[in-house]
C-alpha cells in the first residue's frame, strides 16, 4: 500500500497518426514529467512504431481508423476498428487509472477519450489547428477543457466556448533550442539560404515546382542560392539532378532529423501549413511561403497559414496558384528587398508561444486537481 501511495499521479496523453499530433504530445509529456507526473501514451498501432523514444512511463497501442472520405464499406470497417480500439482502451484506462486524459486530435484519440469519459476520467482536447477538427468537435461535448494552439479557433460549438483556453502549440525541445539562434539578415549580394519542406510525407508539389522555379531565375541569382529540400524518396534523384544541372548548391533528402536547426539557419522556408510547421516557424522566428494542403474539408491549413500571413510573417498561396513562374517572381522579389526577410522573421516571433507546453501542463494539472473553471483558466 505504501508503494501505491508513493506512486505519482498519472496523465494519459492520446495521440497518433502523424508527427503533427505526436510532437505536441511529446512536448507536454516532457513538461509533465519534469513536474514529477507520470505519463502514459495511448496511440494507434500505426504510430506506435514511431514512438519508441516518446518520454512516457508506458505506451499502449490499440487499433484505430478514420471513417471518412472512403467507400461506405470501408467507412463501416473503420467504425468496427474504432469499436475494437474503444474496448482495448477501456481496459487500459481501468487498469492504469489516469487522473486526466489529454487528446491531441485525429480519430485515433476517439476510442481512449470516449472510454475515459465513460469512466468519469476528466477529458482535455488540444486543437493544434485554427479550425476545430472533426474528432475534437465530436469529443468537445465531453471535454472539461478545449485547449487551443491559436488565439481564435473556428467551428467551436457555441455551448463549448466557455471551456476554451488558448495555450499555444507545444513544440519539441529541439525547436526551443533552435529558437535561440538569431536571424542573420541577408546581406547585399549574399547567399539566400532556403529550406523547402513538405511536412512528414514530403509533398510532391514541392519537388515539382521549386526546382523548376529556380531554373527560371537568372544565373546571377541561382548562384546566390543554398537549398535544403525535403523530397519523397521517389523524387530524390530527379530533384538532385535538376539542381546539379543548374549549378545550385542543394542538399536534398527524404528526412532531416535536425530540421529545426536547419530552419534556424535559413533565411526563408517554403512549406505546407500544418499546425506543427506553423508553430515551429513562429517560435524559431523565420519568414515563409506557405502552400496549404488543398482539398481538406475543414481547410485547416489555409486557416493556419492565414494566421502568419496576417502577422506579416508569411506569404500564403493556394496550390493552384503555386506555379514555377509565381515562385520565381517571389524569390526575385526577396532578392530585390532582402530587408523583407528580417521584417518577416520579427513578425513570426509575435505569433509564437515557446512556453506552450508549460501553459498546457498548468491547465492539465488544474483539471486533475478539480480546480479548472471558465473563471480560472
N, C-alpha and C positions, 0 to 999 in steps of 0.2 A: 504493500500500500504506500509505503514511504516513497518507493521509486516512482509509482504512478503520480503521487502528489508533486514530485520534483520535476516531472516532465513539463517542458514549456508548452504553452498553448500552440495549437496547430492551425495554420491557414492553408486552405487548398486553393491553388490557382489553376484555372482551366483554360487551356489554350491549345490550338492545334492548327493543322493545315499549312500555314506559311510562316516565314520569319516575321512578317508584319504583325502576327499575333504573338509569336513566341518571344520576340525581342522585348516588348514592354513587360511581359510576364516575368522574364528573366530579371529585368531591372527591379521590379517590385520584390521579387524573391531575395535579391541581394540586400535591398533596404530592410526587409523584414528580418532576415537572418542576422543582420548587424544589430538589431534590437533584441536579439535573443528569442525570436519567434520561430517555431518550426514551420517548414514549408513542404507540402506535397504537391507535385504536379499531376494534374489529371489531363490526359491528352488522348488523341486518337491513335490508332495503331500505325497510321501512315507517318505521323510526325514523331512518334516515339523514337524512331531510329536516328533522328537528328538531335535528340535531347540528352545524349549521353553526358554532356558536360553542364546540364542545367543545374543551377545551385539549389537542389532540393534534397530533403532527407529521404524522399521516396518518390518514385514515379509509377503511376498506374495508367495503363493503356486500355482502351475499350473501343469497340467498333463504332464508326460514325460515318455519315454520308450527307450529301446535300440534295434535298428533294426538290430541285428546281432546274429549269432550263433544259429538261430532257423529256424523253417519251413518258407517257403515263405509267407504263410498266416499270421503267427504270425508277421513276419517282416513287412508285409503290414499294419497290425493293429498298429504296433509300429509307422510307418510313420504317420498314421492318428492321433495317440495320440500326436506325436510331433507337428503336424499341429495345433491341438487344443491348445497345450501349447503355440505355437507361437502367436496366436491371443490373448490369455489371457495375455501373457507377453507384447505384443504390447500396449495394453490398460494401463497396469500398468506403463510402461515406459512413455507413453504420459502424464499420469496424474501426475507422480511424478517428471519428468524432471531431472534425474540424470545428473551430469556433465561428468561422465565416468562410465563404467560398467566393472567389473573385473570378469572373469570366471575362475573357478578352475578345469576344465576338466570334462569329462564324458558327456554323451548325455543330461542329464538334463540342461546343460548350453547352449545347442544349441539354443532352442527357444528364450530365452531372449537376447542372444548376437546377433542373426540374427535380431531380432526385433529392437534392439538398433542401429545396423548398418544401417537399412533402415531409421531410424530417425536421422541419422548423429550424433549419440552419440558415442564418441570415445570408442574403444574396447581394452581391455587388456586381454590376456590369460596368466595364470600362469600354467606352466607344472611342476608337482612335481617329475615326474619320469625321469630317464636318457634316455628315449626314448619318443619322442613326441607321445601322444596318438591320436587315430583316431578322436575324437571330436575336439581336439585342432588343429590337422592337417587340418581339414575342416575349422575351424574358422581362421586359420593363414592367410588366403587370405585377410581377412577384418581387421585384428588386427593392431592397431597402434604400439603395443609393444607385444613381446612374452617374458615374464619373466620366468626364469628357476630356478629350485631348485638345479641343478648340473652345474658345470662349462662347461661340454661338454654334449650335448644332441643330440641323434641320430634322424634321419628322419626329420630334419628341412628342408623345401624346400629351394633350392638354392636362390630363389628370396626373401626369408624372413630372411636370415641370418643376414642382416644388421639391422634388427629390433629386435634382440635378446639382452637381458640384463640379466646377471646372478645376482640373488639376494639371492639365498638360499631358503630353505623351511621354512616358518614361523612355529613356534612351540607354543604350548599353554603356558600360564603363569605358569602352574604347572610344565612344563618341564624346564623353565628358573629357577624356584625355585630349582628344583632337581639338576640342573647343578652346584649349589653352594655346593653340598655335595662332598667332596674329595673322591677319590677312596681309599679304605682301602685294602692294599696288603694282599694276603692270606699268613698267617703265616705257617711255617712248622708244620704240624700236626693239623692245624686249620680247621675250618668248611668252606666248599665251599658253598657260597650262590648262588643258581641257580634260575633264573627266566625263565619260559617257557611260551611263548605267541604265539597264532596263529592268531593274528590280530583280527578285530572286530567280526569275527564269531567263533573264537576259533577252529583252524584247527584240524580235526580228526587225521591227521597223527601224531601230537604231542602226543595225547593220546595213539596211537597205538605203537609208537616207544620208547618214553622216559622212561616210566616205565619198559619196557622190557630190555632196555639198562642198567638201574640202577640195575636190577636183575642180570645182567651178571658181575657186579663189585664184587670184593672181599668184604667180610663183613667189613673188616677194612676200606675200602673206603666208603662204604654205610653209615657207622656210622658218617662219616665226611661230609655228605650232608644235606643241608637245602634247600627245594624246594618250590617255589611259582609257581603254574602252572594254567594257564587258560585252561579250557576244555569246550566242548559243554555240555549242560545240560544232554543230554542222555548218556554222557561218565563219568559224575562226580563220580558216585558210584564205577564203576569198577576201575577208576584210584586211587581213595582214598583207596579202598580195597587192591590194589596191594602194594601201599606204606606202608599201615599199616602192611600187612603181612611181608614185607621186613624190618620193623622196621625203616623206613626212616621218618624223620621229614618233613612233607609236608602240605602245605596249598593249597587246590585245590578248585577253584571256577570258575563260568562261566564268571565273570566280576570283575575287580578290579578298583574301581573309583580312587584309588591312585596309579595306575600303574607307573607313572613317579617316585614317591618316592620309590617304590619297586625296580625299575630298579637301582636307585641311590644307594640303599642299597646292591646291588648284586655284585658278582664278575664276573658273566658270564650270558649272555642272549642267549637263543635258541629261534628262531622265524622265521617267514616269512620275506620277504624283501620288504614289501610295502614302499612307499616313506616316509610316516609319521614315521614308525618304524625306518627306516634308519636314518632319520633326528634326531629323538629323541635320538637314541643311540649315534650319533655323538656329539650332543650338551651336553648331560649328560656325555659322555665320558666313555662308557663301552664296553668291548670286546664282541664278539658274534659269534655264529654259526648260519648261515642263510640258510634257505631252501626255495629257491624261488618257488612261486606257479607255477606248470608246466602247459603246455597247452595254455598259453597266446599267441595270435597271435603276439603281439609286444615284448614278452619276456622282459617286463619292469622290473619285479622283479629281473630277472637274471642280467640285466644291473645295477640296483640299488645295488645289493649285490657285484657286481664286483668293485664298487667304494670303498667300505670299505675294500674289500679284497686286492685291490692294495695298499691301505694305510697301510696295516698290522694290521687292526683293527678287521677283521672278517675272519672266515673260511666259504667259500661258498660251499655248497654241493647240488648236484641235488637230487631231491626227490627219484629217482630210486636208488640212492646210499646210501640214508639215512636209514640205517638198524640198528637194535639194536646193532649188533656187531661193526659196524662202530662208532656209538656214544659212546659205552662203551670204545672203544680204544681211542677215542678223549678225553673223560673225564679222563681216566687213564693217558694220556699224560699231561693233565693240572695239575693233582695232582703231577706228577713227575717233572714238571717245573712250579711252581707257579709264578715265575717272568714273565712268558709269558703273564699272565693276566694283570700285570701292564704295560707291553710294549704295549699291545693291547689297554688299556684304554687311554694311552697317544696318541697313533696313531689315535684313534677315534676322539679325540678333534681336530685334524688337519683338519678333514673333516666337522666340524660343523660350522654353521652360526647362533649364538644365536641372532644376530641383524637382521635376515632376514625380519621380519615383518616391521621394520623401514626402511630397504632398499627398500622393495616393496612399502611402503607408500610414500617414496620420489619419486619413479618413477610414481606412480599414480597421485600425485599432479603435477608433471611436465607435464604429459599428459593432465590433467584437465586444466592447465593454457596455453596449447598450446606451451609449451617450450621444449617438448621432441623431440630429433632428434638423429640419429645414432652417431653424434659427441658430443652429450650432454647426455650421458647415466647416 
